[in-house]
Amino acid sequence: MRERPIAYEPPDCRVVAVEPSWRMIQQRSGAVPVVCGIAEALPFRLGAFDAALAILTLHHWADWRRGLAEMRRVARRLVVVTIDPAELDRFWLTASYLQEIGELDRRRCPPLAEVVRALGPCRVQPIPSMSGIGF
């Protein structure tokens, strides 16, 4: 039995991934189709998808507001998993072990309130930080 590679893409949906780096595209397992592109200019028509998913990526985009607007343009529903920079001091990994990463992410990650404002009406669902887990 062949194991499915670990990926964010759900196995029961038709998925197209967007990756800005040709090198990263070459390293993918080939589980789903991938196109070279950036969040701020998605290469898809209006309403092309039922849903769009962005996981821990907003802080890498040149213009996260434009990227969210593009996601909204191509999909009816959005799921955005992001870091709330105001919570980094409470996350066990950045608070106890990787303070430098916490400081960097505090500067790069947009505040949650601004992400919510850019998305418009939405639901915010905190994800537990696994506070009991350590090295």
C-alpha positions in Angstrom: 0.0 0.0 0.0 1.4 3.4 -1.0 1.3 6.0 1.6 -0.1 9.4 0.7 2.4 12.2 1.2 1.7 14.6 4.0 0.1 17.8 2.6 -2.4 20.5 3.4 -4.6 19.5 0.4 -7.6 17.5 1.3 -7.7 14.1 -0.4 -11.4 14.2 -1.2 -11.4 17.5 -3.2 -10.2 18.6 -6.5 -7.3 21.0 -5.6 -5.0 23.3 -7.5 -2.0 24.6 -5.5 -0.3 27.9 -6.2 3.4 28.2 -5.6 5.6 31.2 -6.4 8.9 29.3 -6.5 9.8 27.0 -9.4 12.3 25.3 -7.0 9.5 24.5 -4.6 7.3 23.2 -7.4 10.0 20.8 -8.4 10.3 19.5 -4.8 6.5 18.8 -4.5 5.4 15.2 -4.4 3.0 15.7 -7.4 -0.1 14.9 -5.3 -2.1 17.7 -6.8 -1.7 20.0 -9.8 0.3 23.1 -9.1 0.7 26.4 -11.0 3.4 29.0 -10.6 1.9 32.2 -9.4 1.6 34.7 -6.5 -1.2 35.4 -4.1 -1.5 39.0 -5.3 -2.2 38.0 -8.9 -3.8 34.6 -8.9 -3.9 33.1 -12.5 -7.6 32.0 -12.3 -10.9 33.4 -13.5 -13.5 35.1 -11.3 -15.3 32.5 -9.1 -13.2 29.6 -10.4 -13.3 27.7 -7.0 -15.6 26.8 -4.3 -13.0 27.6 -1.6 -9.5 29.0 -1.2 -7.1 28.1 1.5 -4.1 30.0 2.9 -2.1 28.4 5.7 0.6 30.4 7.5 1.5 32.4 4.4 0.2 36.0 4.7 3.5 37.2 6.2 5.3 36.0 3.1 3.2 38.0 0.6 4.4 41.4 -0.7 0.8 42.7 -0.3 -1.3 40.5 1.9 -4.4 42.7 1.5 -4.3 42.3 -2.3 -3.7 38.5 -1.9 -6.8 38.2 0.3 -8.8 40.3 -2.3 -7.5 37.9 -5.0 -8.6 34.9 -3.0 -12.0 36.5 -2.6 -12.1 37.1 -6.4 -11.5 33.5 -7.3 -13.4 31.6 -4.5 -16.8 31.8 -2.8 -15.4 30.8 0.6 -12.0 31.5 2.2 -10.1 29.7 5.0 -7.1 31.7 6.3 -4.9 30.3 9.0 -2.5 32.9 10.3 -0.5 34.0 13.2 -1.9 36.7 15.5 1.3 38.6 16.4 -0.3 39.8 19.7 -0.4 36.2 20.8 3.3 35.2 20.1 4.4 35.8 23.7 1.8 33.3 24.8 2.8 30.5 22.3 5.2 28.1 24.1 7.6 27.7 21.2 8.3 31.4 20.5 8.0 32.4 24.2 10.4 29.7 25.5 12.7 28.6 22.7 12.5 30.7 19.6 12.2 34.3 20.8 14.0 35.6 17.6 11.4 34.0 15.4 8.7 35.6 17.6 10.2 39.0 17.2 10.6 38.5 13.4 7.0 37.4 13.1 5.7 40.3 15.2 7.1 42.6 12.5 6.0 40.5 9.5 2.6 39.2 10.4 -0.4 41.5 10.0 -2.4 42.1 13.1 -5.5 39.8 13.3 -7.9 42.8 13.5 -6.5 44.1 10.2 -6.9 40.7 8.5 -10.5 40.6 9.7 -11.1 44.1 8.4 -9.6 43.1 5.0 -11.7 39.9 4.8 -15.0 41.6 5.7 -17.7 39.6 7.5 -16.0 36.4 8.7 -15.7 34.1 11.7 -12.5 34.0 13.7 -11.8 30.6 15.3 -8.6 30.4 17.5 -6.6 27.3 17.1 -5.2 25.9 20.4 -1.4 26.4 20.7 -0.7 22.9 22.1 0.6 24.6 25.3 1.3 21.4 27.0 3.8 20.1 24.4 7.5 20.7 24.9 10.8 19.4 23.6 
